[in-house]
């Protein structure tokens, strides 16, 4: 049986920030791991909103024995009693790993029976009353970077980039199954010359902003400049049928007759059932467009700026179609390369809650002194 590992999660207050939803998913995943005990403490709880059974550190201020000592002028003794109680709480847990949400709460660490491994997480939205906490003074074993840039002096192995939303394994498994079905249906639907070609997919219903015309020209560059013959599928029929016909005619002029499909917007799985994605949006892509490709290991090329750091996304300058084609060529040629397969497999780690938990647990447990 694996060694017990105790993880203490410390967060500022009970709230409903998106990052707190992610924290709930992290805790849920930790509790699914064999041999892992998880406890969550709150630093403060305005209006007494903490869930039953979860510790609120600030409750020590109103703890009756310490409060009674303060009323008779024995403030120092009361503080000592509070410290003993906090040490008792931590002694019962003896945490191997302490996760400091928003990086706050390391004032508690000196009361632990042994120095735990410290994981700090930054978030896009600061917590309520977070300004009441002293600046962090500990040196984390791992920093989960959810906002801003990591400290340039922090070694790469000590930080991990988080995406804007963490997803559970069930979401990945369902999308992977849906993509497999969509790929099979697509090959069956084509069932003719071209069905064995690599597929480049794009999507969007705005005939100009989303760039289906640029998508077609990028495929021309892919063949003419890089020698790769691919089939393109654009998911999103323009509302004007004349525009649709213009796009089909443009595909013929670019030598894509029989290798370009303009289809209605389908499911997310249909959008990413390809070897690569091309999103030549004339306005920056939304992060929501980039999450599904990551979940199934599909590399994406789009125009800068990329909305969030993502290893599976390549950004090229606006309207640089040859640069986009070059990036697509690398993606298509590397589709079966073992190193690239591994890179794609890891591409979704920043949004995969199981991968985040793996990194947290790898920070500890520490061995006894």
C-alpha positions as CSV (number, residue, x, y, z in Angstrom):
1,X,0.0,0.0,0.0
2,X,1.3,3.4,-0.9
3,X,2.4,5.8,1.9
4,X,-0.2,8.1,3.2
5,X,0.1,11.6,1.9
6,X,-1.6,14.5,3.6
7,X,-2.5,17.6,1.6
8,X,-3.7,20.8,3.2
9,X,-5.3,23.4,1.0
10,X,-5.4,26.9,2.3
11,X,-7.6,29.5,0.6
12,X,-8.6,33.0,1.5
13,X,-12.4,32.8,1.9
14,X,-15.4,30.8,0.6
15,X,-16.2,32.4,-2.7
16,X,-17.4,31.6,-6.2
17,X,-14.6,32.9,-8.3
18,X,-13.8,30.8,-11.4
19,X,-10.5,29.9,-9.8
20,X,-12.4,28.6,-6.8
21,X,-14.4,26.3,-9.1
22,X,-11.0,25.0,-10.3
23,X,-9.9,24.6,-6.8
24,X,-12.9,22.4,-6.1
25,X,-12.0,20.2,-9.0
26,X,-8.4,19.9,-7.7
27,X,-9.6,18.9,-4.3
28,X,-12.1,16.4,-5.8
29,X,-9.3,14.8,-7.9
30,X,-7.0,14.7,-4.9
31,X,-9.6,12.8,-2.9
32,X,-9.9,10.2,-5.6
33,X,-6.2,9.4,-5.3
34,X,-5.4,6.3,-3.2
35,X,-3.6,7.1,0.1
36,X,-4.2,10.8,-0.1
37,X,-5.9,12.7,2.6
38,X,-7.1,16.2,1.8
39,X,-8.3,19.0,4.1
40,X,-9.2,22.6,3.2
41,X,-8.8,25.5,5.5
42,X,-10.1,29.1,5.0
43,X,-8.2,32.1,6.3
44,X,-11.3,34.1,6.9
45,X,-15.0,33.5,6.4
46,X,-17.1,36.7,6.1
47,X,-20.7,36.1,7.2
48,X,-19.7,32.6,8.5
49,X,-20.1,31.0,5.1
50,X,-17.5,28.3,5.5
51,X,-18.8,24.8,4.9
52,X,-19.5,22.7,8.0
53,X,-16.5,20.8,9.3
54,X,-13.9,23.0,7.5
55,X,-11.5,25.0,9.6
56,X,-11.5,28.9,9.5
57,X,-8.2,30.0,10.9
58,X,-9.6,33.5,11.8
59,X,-12.1,31.8,14.1
60,X,-9.2,31.7,16.6
61,X,-9.7,35.4,17.2
62,X,-13.1,34.8,18.6
63,X,-12.3,31.4,20.3
64,X,-13.9,31.8,23.7
65,X,-10.9,30.8,25.9
66,X,-8.5,33.2,24.2
67,X,-11.2,35.9,24.1
68,X,-11.8,35.5,27.8
69,X,-8.1,36.0,28.5
70,X,-8.0,39.2,26.4
71,X,-11.0,40.7,28.3
72,X,-9.0,40.5,31.6
73,X,-5.9,42.0,30.0
74,X,-4.0,38.7,29.4
75,X,-3.7,39.3,25.6
76,X,-0.2,37.7,25.3
77,X,-1.4,34.5,27.1
78,X,-4.5,34.4,24.9
79,X,-2.3,34.6,21.8
80,X,-0.2,31.8,23.1
81,X,-3.3,29.7,23.6
82,X,-4.3,30.4,20.0
83,X,-0.9,29.3,18.8
84,X,-1.1,26.0,20.8
85,X,-4.6,25.3,19.3
86,X,-3.3,26.0,15.8
87,X,-0.3,23.7,16.4
88,X,-2.7,21.1,17.5
89,X,-4.8,21.3,14.4
90,X,-1.6,21.0,12.2
91,X,-0.2,18.2,14.3
92,X,-3.3,16.2,13.7
93,X,-2.9,16.7,9.9
94,X,0.9,16.7,9.7
95,X,0.6,17.9,6.1
96,X,3.1,16.7,3.5
97,X,2.0,19.3,1.0
98,X,0.4,22.7,1.6
99,X,-1.3,24.3,-1.3
100,X,-1.5,28.1,-0.8
101,X,-4.3,29.4,-3.0
102,X,-3.5,32.9,-4.3
103,X,-0.1,32.3,-2.5
104,X,-1.7,33.3,0.8
105,X,-1.5,31.8,4.2
106,X,2.1,30.9,4.7
107,X,2.0,32.6,8.1
108,X,0.5,29.3,9.2
109,X,3.5,27.2,8.1
110,X,5.7,27.8,11.1
111,X,3.1,26.1,13.3
112,X,3.4,22.8,11.4
113,X,5.2,19.9,13.1
114,X,7.5,19.5,10.1
115,X,8.2,21.8,7.2
116,X,5.8,20.8,4.4
117,X,6.4,21.1,0.7
118,X,4.7,24.3,-0.4
119,X,2.7,24.7,-3.6
120,X,1.5,28.3,-4.5
121,X,-1.2,29.1,-7.0
122,X,-1.7,32.5,-8.6
123,X,-5.2,33.4,-9.9
124,X,-6.5,36.0,-12.3
125,X,-9.0,37.5,-9.9
126,X,-7.8,38.4,-6.4
127,X,-9.7,37.1,-3.3
128,X,-11.9,39.2,-1.1
129,X,-9.9,40.4,1.9
130,X,-6.7,39.1,0.4
131,X,-5.1,42.4,1.2
132,X,-5.3,41.7,4.9
133,X,-2.8,38.9,4.5
134,X,1.0,39.6,4.8
135,X,3.1,39.1,1.7
136,X,4.2,35.5,1.2
137,X,7.5,34.7,2.8
138,X,7.9,31.0,1.9
139,X,9.8,29.6,-1.1
140,X,7.4,27.2,-2.9
141,X,8.5,23.9,-4.2
142,X,6.1,24.5,-7.1
143,X,4.3,27.5,-8.4
144,X,1.0,27.0,-10.4
145,X,0.9,30.0,-12.7
146,X,-2.7,31.0,-13.4
147,X,-2.0,34.6,-14.1
148,X,0.9,36.8,-15.0
149,X,4.4,35.5,-15.8
150,X,6.5,33.3,-13.6
151,X,9.5,34.7,-11.9
152,X,12.3,34.6,-14.5
153,X,14.7,33.3,-11.9
154,X,12.4,30.4,-11.1
155,X,13.7,27.1,-12.7
156,X,11.3,25.6,-15.3
157,X,10.8,22.5,-13.2
158,X,9.4,24.6,-10.3
159,X,6.5,26.2,-12.1
160,X,3.5,24.9,-14.1
161,X,1.3,27.0,-16.3
162,X,-2.5,26.6,-15.7
163,X,-5.1,27.2,-18.4
164,X,-8.1,29.5,-17.7
165,X,-10.3,26.4,-16.8
166,X,-9.5,23.0,-15.5
167,X,-11.4,20.0,-16.9
168,X,-11.9,16.6,-15.5
169,X,-10.9,13.3,-17.3
170,X,-14.5,12.5,-18.2
171,X,-14.7,15.5,-20.5
172,X,-11.5,14.4,-22.3
173,X,-12.7,10.8,-22.6
174,X,-16.1,11.8,-24.1
175,X,-14.6,14.2,-26.6
176,X,-12.0,11.6,-27.7
177,X,-14.7,9.1,-28.3
178,X,-16.8,11.7,-30.2
179,X,-13.8,12.6,-32.3
180,X,-13.1,9.0,-33.2
181,X,-16.7,8.6,-34.4
182,X,-16.5,11.9,-36.3
183,X,-13.3,10.8,-38.0
184,X,-14.9,7.5,-39.1
185,X,-18.0,9.3,-40.4
186,X,-15.9,11.8,-42.3
187,X,-13.8,9.1,-44.0
188,X,-17.0,7.2,-44.9
189,X,-18.7,10.3,-46.2
190,X,-15.7,11.2,-48.5
191,X,-15.1,7.5,-49.4
192,X,-13.3,8.7,-52.6
193,X,-9.9,10.1,-53.7
194,X,-8.6,12.3,-51.0
195,X,-10.0,10.3,-48.1
196,X,-6.5,9.3,-47.1
197,X,-5.1,12.8,-47.1
198,X,-4.3,14.7,-43.9
199,X,-7.2,16.9,-42.9
200,X,-6.9,20.6,-41.9
201,X,-10.0,21.9,-40.2
202,X,-11.3,25.4,-39.5
203,X,-14.5,26.8,-38.2
204,X,-16.6,30.0,-37.9
205,X,-19.8,31.4,-39.4
206,X,-18.6,35.0,-40.1
207,X,-17.6,35.1,-43.8
208,X,-15.0,37.8,-43.3
209,X,-14.0,38.0,-39.6
210,X,-13.4,34.2,-39.3
211,X,-11.4,34.1,-42.5
212,X,-12.6,31.1,-44.6
213,X,-11.1,32.8,-47.6
214,X,-7.7,33.0,-45.8
215,X,-8.1,29.3,-44.8
216,X,-8.4,28.4,-48.5
217,X,-5.3,30.5,-49.5
218,X,-3.3,29.0,-46.6
219,X,-4.1,25.5,-48.0
220,X,-2.7,26.7,-51.4
221,X,0.5,27.9,-49.7
222,X,0.7,24.6,-47.9
223,X,0.8,22.7,-51.2
224,X,2.6,25.3,-53.4
225,X,5.3,26.3,-51.0
226,X,5.6,23.2,-48.8
227,X,4.6,20.4,-51.0
228,X,1.9,19.0,-48.7
229,X,-1.4,18.0,-50.3
230,X,-4.2,18.2,-47.7
231,X,-7.9,18.3,-47.5
232,X,-9.6,21.3,-45.9
233,X,-12.9,21.3,-44.1
234,X,-14.4,24.6,-43.1
235,X,-17.3,24.3,-40.6
236,X,-19.6,27.2,-41.0
237,X,-21.8,28.1,-44.0
238,X,-22.0,31.8,-44.7
239,X,-25.6,33.1,-44.4
240,X,-25.4,34.3,-47.9
241,X,-25.4,31.4,-50.4
242,X,-23.6,33.7,-52.9
243,X,-20.7,34.0,-50.5
244,X,-20.6,30.2,-50.1
245,X,-20.4,29.8,-53.9
246,X,-17.6,32.4,-54.0
247,X,-15.6,30.5,-51.5
248,X,-16.1,27.2,-53.4
249,X,-15.0,29.0,-56.6
250,X,-11.9,30.4,-54.8
251,X,-11.0,26.8,-53.7
252,X,-11.2,25.7,-57.3
253,X,-9.0,28.6,-58.4
254,X,-6.5,27.6,-55.7
255,X,-6.3,24.0,-57.0
256,X,-8.3,22.5,-54.2
257,X,-11.1,21.0,-56.4
258,X,-12.3,17.9,-54.6
259,X,-10.2,18.8,-51.5
260,X,-12.2,21.5,-49.9
261,X,-15.5,21.0,-48.1
262,X,-17.7,23.9,-46.8
263,X,-20.1,22.4,-44.4
264,X,-22.6,23.6,-41.7
265,X,-21.3,24.2,-38.2
266,X,-21.4,20.8,-36.5
267,X,-20.3,19.5,-33.2
268,X,-17.1,20.4,-31.4
269,X,-15.9,16.8,-32.1
270,X,-16.4,17.4,-35.9
271,X,-14.4,20.6,-35.7
272,X,-11.3,18.9,-34.3
273,X,-11.5,15.6,-36.1
274,X,-8.4,16.6,-38.1
275,X,-4.6,16.4,-38.2
276,X,-4.4,20.2,-37.6
277,X,-6.6,23.2,-37.1
278,X,-6.3,26.5,-39.0
279,X,-8.1,29.5,-37.5
280,X,-7.2,32.5,-39.6
281,X,-9.5,34.9,-37.6
282,X,-9.1,38.5,-38.4
283,X,-9.8,39.2,-34.8
284,X,-7.9,37.4,-32.0
285,X,-9.2,33.9,-31.3
286,X,-11.1,33.3,-28.1
287,X,-9.6,30.8,-25.7
288,X,-12.8,28.7,-25.9
289,X,-11.9,28.0,-29.5
290,X,-8.5,26.6,-28.5
291,X,-9.5,24.2,-25.7
292,X,-11.1,21.4,-27.7
293,X,-8.1,20.9,-30.0
294,X,-5.9,20.7,-26.9
295,X,-8.1,18.0,-25.4
296,X,-7.5,15.6,-28.3
297,X,-4.0,16.7,-29.2
298,X,-4.7,18.6,-32.4
299,X,-2.2,21.4,-33.1
300,X,-3.7,24.8,-34.1
301,X,-2.3,27.7,-36.1
302,X,-3.9,31.1,-35.7
303,X,-2.9,34.7,-35.9
304,X,-1.3,36.6,-33.1
305,X,-2.0,37.4,-30.4
306,X,-2.7,34.0,-28.9
307,X,-5.2,34.5,-26.1
308,X,-3.3,32.5,-23.5
309,X,0.0,30.6,-23.4
310,X,-0.6,27.2,-25.0
311,X,2.0,24.8,-26.3
312,X,-0.4,23.3,-28.8
313,X,-1.1,26.7,-30.5
314,X,1.2,28.4,-32.9
315,X,0.6,32.1,-33.5
316,X,1.9,33.9,-36.7
317,X,1.6,37.5,-37.6
318,X,-1.8,38.7,-38.9
319,X,-2.3,37.8,-42.5
320,X,1.0,35.9,-42.8
321,X,-0.4,33.0,-44.8
322,X,2.9,31.6,-45.7
323,X,3.9,31.6,-42.1
324,X,0.6,29.9,-41.2
325,X,1.2,27.3,-44.0
326,X,4.8,26.6,-42.7
327,X,3.4,26.0,-39.2
328,X,0.7,23.7,-40.6
329,X,3.4,21.8,-42.5
330,X,5.3,21.2,-39.3
331,X,2.1,20.0,-37.6
332,X,1.1,17.7,-40.4
333,X,4.6,16.3,-40.9
334,X,5.0,15.7,-37.2
335,X,1.7,13.9,-36.8
336,X,3.4,10.5,-36.4
337,X,6.7,11.6,-35.0
338,X,7.1,10.1,-31.5
339,X,8.4,13.2,-29.9
340,X,5.6,15.3,-31.4
341,X,3.0,12.7,-30.4
342,X,4.3,13.0,-26.8
343,X,4.2,16.8,-27.0
344,X,0.6,16.7,-28.3
345,X,-0.3,14.2,-25.5
346,X,1.0,16.7,-23.0
347,X,-0.5,19.7,-24.7
348,X,-3.6,19.7,-22.5
349,X,-1.9,19.3,-19.2
350,X,-2.5,22.9,-18.4
351,X,-6.2,22.3,-18.5
352,X,-6.3,18.7,-17.3
353,X,-7.0,18.6,-13.6
354,X,-5.4,15.1,-13.2
355,X,-2.1,16.5,-14.6
356,X,-2.2,19.4,-12.2
357,X,-2.8,17.0,-9.3
358,X,0.1,14.9,-10.4
359,X,2.4,17.9,-10.2
360,X,1.1,18.9,-6.8
361,X,1.7,15.4,-5.4
362,X,5.1,15.2,-7.0
363,X,6.1,18.2,-4.7
364,X,5.7,15.9,-1.7
365,X,5.6,14.0,0.6
366,X,8.9,14.9,2.0
367,X,10.8,12.4,4.0
368,X,11.0,12.6,7.8
369,X,14.0,14.4,9.2
